[in-house]
């Protein structure tokens, strides 16, 4: 696999010491409490998780997600090469469009979930921060030599999320990078385009992981402080930490890699069969296709479900799920929902127990909590379609 000098991936392994984000000093100056996450020092909260969560649901929250891996895949045959690793229709992805997809192993186990955007001259992938070094190694091993893999490790990534995100970003006066490109207000959910802001290049997509309308903005490292300052100078925008990002994505029913998704889970059990396009279901040719297509046809033995809990006590990851005295599953994400004012959780349960309305119990450190299977998401998505 070839590499370009300006964005080549070297042979560095994941660093042992936590790295700092381009906005590290910025976060600390704003009073963030920092924690280690995915190999980086990250802001977990500023004013408090519940306050930040509710602000995002009502206004616009700015998240620093620069720990995520920003990769480029280019060269003749790049789409076909990616289709040998992902189950989505990459060849049919039009320029300016993006798609959720999955990096699968030979058994159809999920190595990572990611976003793929056709930028015209290359494909742009955003992968999880905790897995990006493994993802890079996997891509480097399996992509053909004529395909170039780049790592935009000098770029930051900001997510502006919430019902006032579009209005806030519009106030910065972004201009399309090229004639004929869409204006910012013309972007709909899962569309992307290049823009200029005060002469600085930005890659903007209408996407995010909170269930709200919003944008993800790829920005050069030297420009990220100026952009964050400009956004947070707006009345509707506040910086938001990892804690609220987690509670927001849980309410939105969105899985988190390393918790709800692992190598031991498959796309069908995880409720992500939409990521396997019609053509790929007919043609196969992706890792683990035989097993995954069989699960599609026959149904999986377990399914990811939402659980609504009675009372105020939250169930945490790892709690057993019971039907009477028989364990039928395990919680993979759980917490208290600030929007619904009740505890919620996601779990994998036996398929026979996965129907909405099914009454179950959770074992929370020896204490049984009553729960009921409910449809996902817990809070309706508000994407701009």
Secondary structure, 3 states (H helix, E strand, C coil): CCCCCCCECCCCCCCCCCEECCCHHHHHHCCCEEEEECCEEEEEECCCHHHHHHHHHHCEEEEECCCCEEEEEECCCHHHHHHCCECCCCCCCCCCEEEEEEEECCCCEEEEEEEEEECCCCEEEEECHHHHHHHHHHHHHHCCCCCEEEECCCEEEEEEECCCHHHHHHCCCCEECCCCCCCHHHCCCCEEEEEEECCEEEEEECCCCCCCCEEEEEEEHHHHHHHHHHHHCCCCEEECCHHHHHHHHHHCCCCCECCCECCCCECCCCCCHHHCCHHHHHHCCCCCHHHHHHHHHHCCCEEEEEEEECCCCCCCCCCEEEECCEEEEEEEEEEEECCCCEEEEEEEEEHHHCCCCCEEEEEECCEEEEEEEECCCCCCCCCCC
